[in-house]
Amino acid sequence: MSSTSSLFDPQAMALDNSSATSLSSCDYSSSAETEPSEVELPPTYSPSPPPDYSSKPQAGEQCVARTSRRRRASENRSFITYKKPKIQLSIKNCNKVDGLPTYGQGGCIQGEITLDERDTILSVAVKLEGAVSVTPNWAAGPLNSVLFSNMYTLWNSETSLTDVCPSIVPFYVPFPLAYMDRVQQRMRPLPPTCSIAWGGAISYYIITVIVTFKSWKLPLINRLAKVSWLTARLRYHPIIRPPRPMLLSSTLSTYLQYPDEWHHEPWSLKWPSSGSEGETLECHMYIPSVRVFVTSEAIPFHLHLRGLSSTIDSLMRSTKSSSRKKGSDIYSLRVSLVRQTSISFRGWKTCGHHVLDEWKLELQPSATLLDDTSSDLNFTTRDWTGELAFEKSVETTGFTTGELSVKDYIRLSLVTKDSAASTLSHAIPIRLVTEHCVYA
């Protein structure tokens, strides 16, 4: 009991209260009266004019690439009309090229249909269709393959609130962005409208107005109907541009300054000789790394060869420098721009090559692209630089469908002096487009 009472000793409680009082009465006036230190301001700066920026290269500078910007839609719009009895098709706000309404990727066909004898009309519809047609030499006529066929009903007497068809029916029909390739079971972009003389292959697009009329005005025999069509051809020309421009200079020094701007394509081959195995010739082809070229611009290239001195000398004797192919001359070395057209239709396959341009080389005996570290005096190197230009017009880009394929290549060929049929070649895939980059 004594121990318990000591816990509640009044004297101890008094001591505790006095200590608490002394703590609460602590003097903080000294800290409150302390003056704050002065804040140092940042030094003053005299304003300076901003640097002079310019998009034009200065002395010693060169523009390598620019950001492209979409061009505004053309303001030159046309109004084209097609007529037949009782039906008139008017296509509005379209670009007219070669007499045809022309549309690009994602384009929309806007127009209106003017109708006569409206009280006899049962329905009005439009159909947009794309197809590929080929004419093999063994076929009696063209063989067609439909890429897509989209039907749109504009007016129907059974579902319309009005009994009589309007005299003018407007419509807006978009081009699809892609179609289903039934041959390879994959989605593909629409091919451009084109006509290829070799193989009789064409790709085309049409829009058809389909109007269903009553055969008689008697209501008891309305089911006896007749259908009238009005078809108009369209031109589909998607605008495809290079992702960036290529270097304008085609000198060998640009490769040394900007190696990333050039695509390197090595090729080793056996040069025909009297030996059983032949002699190895190393070829190094350099073209702009963008590999997408506008048909109105020349394509620069560099060619580096390395091999036995006897092989190079034999090649040089048979190569006519700074010349093009003329007549029946046979060149040992050719650099060609080739368009390949392949047709595959219902088991029938064929392929053809059309040379758009062949090389003109200028020998550069003192310049070299690669460091030749070999100490073997029997080996030597040669370098050429040249340009591939388009002497013939190219109106469409390459494309691929299940039935028709158009591809472009730069082809390096070595032809023996004995026969042009003995040819060794190497192809570099490229893409040709018809539109330039749009600079910001």
Sequence and secondary structure as in RCSB ss.txt:
>XXXX:A:sequence
MSSTSSLFDPQAMALDNSSATSLSSCDYSSSAETEPSEVELPPTYSPSPPPDYSSKPQAGEQCVARTSRRRRASE
NRSFITYKKPKIQLSIKNCNKVDGLPTYGQGGCIQGEITLDERDTILSVAVKLEGAVSVTPNWAAGPLNSVLFSN
MYTLWNSETSLTDVCPSIVPFYVPFPLAYMDRVQQRMRPLPPTCSIAWGGAISYYIITVIVTFKSWKLPLINRLA
KVSWLTARLRYHPIIRPPRPMLLSSTLSTYLQYPDEWHHEPWSLKWPSSGSEGETLECHMYIPSVRVFVTSEAIP
FHLHLRGLSSTIDSLMRSTKSSSRKKGSDIYSLRVSLVRQTSISFRGWKTCGHHVLDEWKLELQPSATLLDDTSS
DLNFTTRDWTGELAFEKSVETTGFTTGELSVKDYIRLSLVTKDSAASTLSHAIPIRLVTEHCVYA
>XXXX:A:secstr
 HHHHHTT HHHHHHHHHHHHHHHT   HHHHT                     SS  TT       B      S
  EEEEEEETTEEEEEEEEEEETTEEEE TT EEEEEEEES GGGEEEEEEEEEEEEEE  TTSSS EEEEEEEE
EEEEEETTT SSSS  SEEEEEEE  SEEEETTTTEEEE    EEETGGGEEEEEEEEEEEEEESSS GGGTT E
EEEEEEEEEEE      SS   S  SHHHHHH GGGEEEEEEEEEE  SSSS EEEEEEEEEETT EEETTS EE
EEEEEEEEHHHHHHHHHH  TT    TT   SEEEEEEEEEEEEETTEEEEEEEEEEE  EEE TT  SS     
 TTEEEEEEEEEE   S   S  EE SSEEEEEEEEEEEE SS TTSEEEEEEEEEEESS   B 
